[in-house]
């Protein structure tokens, strides 16, 4: 029993480390997007976001599934004491990463113009996409290193590399965007095309990604080098007597990677496809490229940037839960698997629901604080954030449950579920754009529907396999009720302070008040117990503080 608690705590600690680092990285990424957006404007931000969206899709094809696949395969072999085979998986994965990443980086550079012009009707995003092409190759290498350490349930190298990566990214992106924007404006003066300034500025901004992922690669290589002697000692202690052939490992790797890649690709390709459908629909309605680009820039550069902060929790908890679930299923311990699923979903909802509620309640103050120079389109940005609050919660849950199914070994199931949801999503998006003329809100509503369908189908699949159903009261109902109270309290405090203070101070005070109200509310409504708090990093310290304050018995 004590061992189980220790294992559960370690799983949560590792998940929390990765989640905390990812949130820090996302916050850094969010912070640099403010000056970047103010430099580029909504049109330039749309070029930047478009190039990054295509880059992310190519990453998913070439290497995005590598960390998860390597983590799963290494974890399985470590559980059996096959340390040599675990390291062989890493070496095979690295060769695969170099070949696939290099090939797709080259193809992306060559066909960048075709993709941006003919598929997305957004030709000037080509500059940013070509700058990003080398990062595809480098990311494949970094992803393999990260997956290897995650297979050991060691999230620290991944966490540290993510933070370092974002710090470098923030600095280089803003500096290069400013330099290249000025260069683009000089070209615009010569050619009479005002869009060249934002387009070249976006290309300068994307160079930050190339520089940062290069630094992350050097860091992961350094960590691996320092761990090499320990890895060799483990391999010498390997008495399993089983040596897998490279051919068998590649075969297993492909059988693992392909469903993960296809599932992740289908899950994430919707945003690029949405933009293509949205651009063509508005082009048919008489909008110019600059106009629909500006609208998309508001959606992708403001709402989605803020949305990604709470979503980073789910995207990080999924990799940490995969090795844990893999080990539980290898032991045929369904009870342990259910406990880990319950804890990860509870943890995600406890954080994500109040974030979504807070962003909806303080949408205008937050956007005004973060984007003071973008008054044009402010009302649209506020509307998108308020309507899209539910999208944040559903995307977090669908991302996590997809990772859970992959950890349970059901690699085909998320692929099928995401495919069904994607087809229904596109049908709804087309109807909302062409029949109801809902403009960018059609994209928001269609994405809410997509994530909802994935959640339902994943829940059914998990129940069918494990006989598992998520507890509702503490996971969804209590956080929702307390979040509504929190949102109201945050807005009231903001309004009171706004009478005599500026928007920034009032917004910060409203957010701090909301955090306090939510914490007290969750404890008062018994949404979280002392036993659950004890599982988290430094949970015993938090329990002592709450008991001294009389908030916890």
Secondary structure, 3 states (H helix, E strand, C coil): CHHHHHHHHHHHHHHHHHHHHHHHHHHHHHHHHHHHHHHHHHHHHHHHHHHHHHHHHHHHHHHHCHHHHHHHHHHHHHHCCCHHHHHHHHHHHHHHHHHHHHHHHHHHHHHHHHHHHHHCCCHHHHHHHHHHHHHHHHHHHHHHHHHHHHHCCCCHHHHHHHHHHHHHHHHHHHHHHHHHHHHHHHHHHHHCCCHHHHHHHHHHHHHHHHHHHHHHHHHHHHHHHHHHHHHHHHHHCCCCCCCCCHHHHHHHHHHHHHHHHHHHHHHHHHHHHHHHHHHHHHHHCCCCHHHHHHHHHHHHHHHHHHHHHHHHHHHHHHHHHHHHHHHHHHCCCHHHHHHHHHHHHHHHHHHHHHHHHHHHHCHHHHHHHHCCCCCCCHHHHHHHHHHCHHHHHHHHHHHHHHHHHHHCCCHHHHHHHHHHHHHHHHHHHHHHHHCCCCCHHHHHHHHHHHHHHHHHHHHHHHHHHHCCCCCCHHHHHHHHHHHHHHHHHHHHHHHHHHCCCCHHHHHHHHHHHHHHHHHHHHHHCCCCCHHHHHCCCCHHHHHHHHHHCCCCC
